[in-house]
Amino acid sequence: MEFWQRERCEYCRGMIIEKRADLSRKVRGKYVLIENVPTGVCTECGTRYYAANVLKTIEETLAGRRKAKRQVQVPVYCL
């Protein structure tokens, strides 16, 4: 059974479906990318929702309690 089955968006009442998404954050001046995050996404407005256990894993990751799988270089542009 899908976690988000029959759930509706609190903003537009659209249906929420489960997808995998990438999440990027800036932590202590460095950018962090978390790939393949289970996410509930509203089919109408695109609002993202996260289950409590997923948020806990994200928190542990951003706090540095989990080891990074790999590192990549990112080009930076200024306008």
Backbone torsions as a table, in degrees:
resi	resn	phi	psi	omega
1	MET	NA	133.4	-179.7
2	GLU	-74.9	137.2	-177.1
3	PHE	-58.8	-41.1	-173.5
4	TRP	-92.5	7.5	-177.0
5	GLN	-56.7	129.8	178.4
6	ARG	67.1	10.8	176.3
7	GLU	-84.5	148.4	-179.9
8	ARG	-121.5	150.0	179.2
9	CYS	-64.8	135.6	179.8
10	GLU	-72.9	-14.8	-177.7
11	TYR	-96.5	-45.2	-174.2
12	CYS	-122.6	-3.2	-179.8
13	ARG	69.8	14.2	175.2
14	GLY	-69.5	162.8	178.9
15	MET	-74.5	145.4	177.8
16	ILE	-105.0	129.4	176.7
17	ILE	-119.1	155.6	179.9
18	GLU	-88.8	133.5	176.0
19	LYS	-138.1	169.3	171.5
20	ARG	-106.5	133.9	-176.9
21	ALA	-137.7	161.6	173.2
22	ASP	-97.9	143.1	-177.3
23	LEU	-125.4	123.9	178.0
24	SER	-115.0	141.0	179.8
25	ARG	-143.6	156.0	173.5
26	LYS	-104.2	120.1	-176.5
27	VAL	-125.6	120.6	-179.5
28	ARG	49.2	43.8	175.9
29	GLY	81.1	1.9	179.7
30	LYS	-122.0	144.1	178.4
31	TYR	-84.4	138.8	-179.4
32	VAL	-125.8	136.6	176.9
33	LEU	-117.8	125.3	175.2
34	ILE	-111.3	118.0	-175.9
35	GLU	-95.4	153.9	169.5
36	ASN	63.0	42.7	-178.5
37	VAL	-83.8	125.4	175.4
38	PRO	-66.4	124.9	-171.9
39	THR	-137.7	138.8	169.1
40	GLY	-89.6	129.1	-177.0
41	VAL	-125.9	129.9	176.7
42	CYS	-69.9	130.8	-179.1
43	THR	-73.1	-16.5	-178.5
44	GLU	-95.3	-54.6	-173.1
45	CYS	-108.0	-10.5	176.5
46	GLY	84.6	3.4	177.7
47	THR	-57.4	137.5	-179.8
48	ARG	-101.0	143.1	177.4
49	TYR	-127.7	146.6	-179.5
50	TYR	-129.3	135.9	175.6
51	ALA	-70.0	156.0	-176.9
52	ALA	-57.6	-41.8	-179.2
53	ASN	-67.4	-31.5	176.7
54	VAL	-69.5	-42.7	178.0
55	LEU	-61.8	-38.0	177.9
56	LYS	-64.2	-42.7	178.2
57	THR	-64.7	-40.5	177.2
58	ILE	-62.6	-44.9	179.1
59	GLU	-59.4	-45.9	178.8
60	GLU	-63.3	-38.7	179.1
61	THR	-64.0	-48.6	-177.9
62	LEU	-68.5	-25.5	178.0
63	ALA	-80.2	-5.8	177.2
64	GLY	87.4	12.9	-179.5
65	ARG	-85.0	-3.9	175.4
66	ARG	-121.2	143.3	-178.3
67	LYS	-82.0	137.7	178.2
68	ALA	-66.7	141.4	179.1
69	LYS	-72.4	-38.3	178.8
70	ARG	-163.4	170.0	175.8
71	GLN	-125.4	146.7	178.9
72	VAL	-130.9	154.8	174.9
73	GLN	-93.4	143.6	-178.8
74	VAL	-122.5	126.0	176.4
75	PRO	-69.3	143.2	-179.9
76	VAL	-120.6	130.0	-179.7
77	TYR	-119.4	147.7	173.9
78	CYS	-122.2	141.5	177.9
79	LEU	-112.3	NA	NA
